[in-house]
Amino acid sequence: MRDVALRFTIHVLRLRLMKDVFLLEFLTFYEFFVALLMGFAALCFFIWAILTGNFKDVEAIKYKVYEMEVVHEEGRKGKNR
């Protein structure tokens, strides 16, 4: 009787181990698939930025942002007076 119980316990443990290994393989595949999709999305975004001309004159935007900050700061100082 003990022999049957021991065999059954070993069988159950093997099934659990196989289930865990399958789950681990599935999660690993899923992680690589998500990373691949994220890389593809970044590549698409980069190509879109090049095609729309976002990298043509990168210095001009610096001055536009600075001017907007100055106007914003002057507006805040005017409200505080």
C-alpha positions in Angstrom: 0.0 0.0 0.0 2.8 2.4 0.8 4.4 1.6 -2.5 1.3 2.7 -4.4 1.0 5.9 -2.4 4.7 6.7 -3.0 4.3 6.1 -6.8 1.1 8.2 -6.8 3.0 11.0 -5.0 5.9 10.8 -7.4 3.5 10.9 -10.4 1.7 14.0 -9.0 5.0 15.7 -8.4 6.1 15.0 -11.9 2.9 16.4 -13.3 3.3 19.6 -11.3 6.9 19.9 -12.4 5.9 19.5 -16.1 3.1 22.1 -15.6 5.6 24.5 -14.1 8.2 24.0 -16.8 5.5 24.6 -19.5 4.4 27.7 -17.7 7.9 29.0 -17.5 8.5 28.3 -21.2 5.3 30.1 -22.0 6.2 33.1 -19.9 9.6 33.3 -21.4 8.2 33.2 -24.9 5.6 35.9 -24.0 8.3 38.2 -22.6 10.4 37.9 -25.8 7.3 38.5 -27.9 6.4 41.6 -26.0 10.0 42.9 -26.2 10.0 42.3 -29.9 6.7 44.2 -30.3 8.1 47.1 -28.3 11.2 47.3 -30.4 9.1 47.3 -33.5 6.9 50.1 -32.2 10.0 52.2 -31.4 11.3 51.6 -34.9 8.0 52.6 -36.4 8.0 55.8 -34.3 11.6 56.6 -35.4 10.8 56.1 -39.1 7.6 58.2 -38.7 9.7 61.0 -37.1 12.2 60.9 -39.9 9.5 60.9 -42.6 7.6 63.9 -41.1 10.8 66.0 -40.8 11.1 66.1 -37.0 14.9 65.7 -37.3 15.6 68.4 -39.9 16.0 71.5 -37.7 16.5 70.4 -34.2 18.0 73.7 -33.0 15.0 75.8 -33.8 12.8 74.0 -31.4 15.2 74.8 -28.6 14.6 78.5 -29.0 10.8 78.0 -29.4 10.7 76.2 -26.1 12.8 78.8 -24.4 10.6 81.6 -25.7 7.5 79.8 -24.4 9.1 79.4 -21.0 10.0 83.1 -20.8 6.4 84.1 -21.7 5.1 81.6 -19.1 7.4 82.9 -16.4 6.5 86.5 -17.2 2.8 85.6 -16.9 3.3 84.0 -13.6 5.3 87.0 -12.3 2.6 89.4 -13.5 -0.1 87.4 -11.6 1.9 87.5 -8.4 2.3 91.3 -8.3 
